[in-house]
Amino acid sequence: MDGTQGQYDIKVGETIFHIEALLPYTKSDFFNLYNKPANKGHGLDLEHCWHQVEKGIRKYKKANGGAA
């Protein structure tokens, strides 16, 4: 990836979540991935982020012929 935001990527604050990479993730997987000490300083509200990612996943699936 060249650092640009993809069509279905979600930006929350300064963090970009790449929806296509997160498609197989469950909420638990997402929290395990992002609930690290290094991310604590970014002030990410993971619950809010997950809701945004879920919306992005639904939008991606709908646009690509999958069930939303």
BAFI-3210 file (N, C-alpha, C; in Angstrom, 3 decimals, decimal comma, padded with zeros to 6 digits):
// residues 68
n [1|2|3|4|5|6|7|8|9|10|11|12|13|14|15|16|17|18|19|20|21|22|23|24|25|26|27|28|29|30|31|32|33|34|35|36|37|38|39|40|41|42|43|44|45|46|47|48|49|50|51|52|53|54|55|56|57|58|59|60|61|62|63|64|65|66|67|68]
n.u [000,859|000,500|000,356|-001,804|-005,299|-007,527|-010,471|-012,431|-011,417|-011,288|-011,009|-010,148|-009,688|-006,278|-005,717|-005,757|-007,836|-007,593|-009,951|-010,245|-008,168|-009,070|-011,337|-011,600|-011,620|-012,850|-014,654|-013,268|-010,746|-009,965|-009,797|-007,745|-005,657|-005,384|-005,418|-002,985|-000,090|001,368|-000,589|-002,151|-001,318|-002,286|-004,837|-007,046|-010,410|-011,441|-013,884|-015,509|-013,967|-014,182|-016,921|-016,985|-015,337|-016,873|-019,051|-017,725|-016,951|-019,453|-020,321|-018,355|-018,788|-021,413|-021,098|-019,546|-021,002|-021,510|-023,196|-024,507]
n.v [-001,183|002,239|004,188|005,793|006,329|003,652|002,834|001,755|002,132|003,191|006,120|007,047|009,554|009,948|007,497|004,995|002,474|-000,403|-001,733|-003,995|-005,635|-006,180|-007,711|-010,542|-010,384|-010,687|-008,985|-009,506|-010,298|-007,884|-006,176|-007,499|-007,076|-004,245|-003,358|-002,615|-001,586|000,330|001,556|002,822|005,413|006,815|007,330|005,882|005,056|002,078|000,742|002,550|002,701|000,054|-000,052|001,712|000,337|-001,981|-000,871|-000,133|-002,660|-003,823|-002,079|-002,576|-005,343|-005,275|-003,730|-005,432|-007,633|-009,399|-010,679|-008,233]
n.w [000,000|-000,715|001,217|000,909|001,436|001,158|-000,770|000,945|003,432|006,853|008,702|011,882|013,983|013,900|012,958|010,527|009,466|007,678|005,874|004,150|005,039|007,562|007,305|008,025|010,766|014,113|016,724|019,077|018,064|016,918|019,170|020,546|018,784|018,688|021,323|022,763|024,628|023,128|021,606|023,435|024,025|021,893|022,411|021,523|021,269|021,514|021,328|019,936|017,597|016,669|016,040|013,881|012,111|011,752|010,357|008,032|007,078|006,565|004,531|002,604|002,061|001,107|-001,208|-002,663|-003,325|-001,246|001,708|003,865]
ca.u [000,000|001,340|000,106|-003,060|-006,462|-008,291|-011,876|-013,264|-010,715|-011,939|-010,062|-010,652|-008,583|-005,125|-005,503|-006,491|-008,107|-007,733|-011,108|-010,013|-007,301|-009,798|-012,544|-011,767|-011,489|-013,991|-014,435|-012,216|-009,482|-009,669|-009,355|-006,437|-004,685|-005,193|-005,349|-001,576|000,445|001,788|-001,769|-002,800|-000,955|-003,036|-006,168|-008,087|-011,580|-011,554|-015,301|-015,915|-013,244|-014,765|-018,206|-016,673|-014,815|-018,036|-019,774|-016,897|-017,023|-020,777|-020,330|-017,502|-019,461|-022,582|-020,621|-018,863|-021,910|-021,659|-024,251|-024,061]
ca.v [000,000|003,422|005,170|006,502|005,672|002,870|003,220|001,335|002,333|004,066|006,919|007,487|010,373|009,849|006,082|004,467|001,048|-000,948|-002,630|-005,279|-006,441|-006,510|-008,490|-011,793|-010,142|-010,547|-007,896|-009,969|-010,207|-006,459|-005,659|-008,092|-006,439|-002,817|-003,043|-002,778|-000,369|001,316|002,264|003,550|006,818|007,440|007,648|005,240|004,466|000,885|000,426|003,444|002,282|-001,197|000,254|002,308|-000,750|-002,812|-000,160|-000,249|-004,051|-004,000|-001,318|-003,311|-006,574|-004,912|-003,257|-006,510|-008,749|-010,278|-010,302|-007,143]
ca.w [000,000|-000,883|002,261|000,679|002,015|000,199|-000,937|002,067|004,698|007,826|009,473|013,182|014,478|012,997|012,663|009,380|009,548|006,334|005,968|003,487|005,899|008,792|007,004|008,780|012,205|015,010|017,679|019,984|017,323|016,762|020,457|020,825|017,903|018,952|022,749|023,123|025,273|022,122|021,108|024,530|023,919|020,807|022,921|020,721|021,915|020,691|021,096|018,843|016,398|016,181|015,409|012,583|011,272|011,402|009,293|006,826|006,618|005,967|003,281|001,670|001,668|000,300|-002,506|-003,358|-003,543|-000,089|002,651|004,728]
c.u [000,895|001,081|-001,164|-004,203|-007,217|-009,750|-012,716|-012,589|-011,430|-010,847|-010,750|-009,509|-007,463|-004,866|-006,375|-006,615|-008,390|-008,775|-010,842|-009,132|-008,044|-011,037|-012,673|-011,792|-012,839|-013,686|-013,293|-010,835|-009,024|-009,122|-007,984|-005,341|-004,357|-005,078|-003,945|-001,089|000,842|000,605|-002,444|-002,527|-001,713|-004,457|-007,295|-009,193|-011,908|-012,994|-015,821|-015,257|-013,869|-016,104|-017,987|-016,179|-015,965|-018,846|-019,030|-016,956|-018,371|-020,851|-019,516|-018,220|-020,658|-022,159|-019,993|-019,688|-022,073|-022,816|-023,729|-024,355]
c.v [001,234|004,509|005,969|005,678|004,930|003,275|002,878|001,528|003,364|004,813|007,384|008,248|010,332|008,415|005,642|002,959|000,550|-002,060|-003,989|-006,191|-006,921|-007,372|-009,766|-011,604|-010,135|-009,372|-008,258|-009,874|-008,754|-005,878|-006,221|-007,429|-005,014|-002,451|-003,343|-001,481|000,721|002,132|003,093|005,051|007,555|007,772|007,035|004,703|003,241|000,492|001,262|003,008|001,021|-000,935|000,862|001,237|-001,668|-002,179|-000,295|-001,645|-004,308|-003,309|-002,058|-004,548|-006,295|-004,517|-004,370|-007,782|-009,722|-009,830|-009,260|-007,392]
c.w [000,000|000,157|002,049|001,239|000,910|000,222|000,294|003,421|005,555|008,588|010,742|013,836|013,456|012,556|011,497|009,551|008,142|006,358|005,321|004,329|007,144|008,554|007,841|010,294|012,915|015,934|018,631|019,325|017,231|018,068|020,824|020,015|018,344|020,426|023,283|023,769|024,273|021,604|022,184|024,427|022,834|021,235|022,111|021,610|021,070|020,399|019,925|017,532|015,805|015,488|014,020|011,612|010,832|010,267|007,965|006,230|005,947|004,600|002,217|001,159|000,770|-001,114|-003,327|-003,444|-002,399|000,785|003,606|006,157]
res [m|d|g|t|q|g|q|y|d|i|k|v|g|e|t|i|f|h|i|e|a|l|l|p|y|t|k|s|d|f|f|n|l|y|n|k|p|a|n|k|g|h|g|l|d|l|e|h|c|w|h|q|v|e|k|g|i|r|k|y|k|k|a|n|g|g|a|a]
***
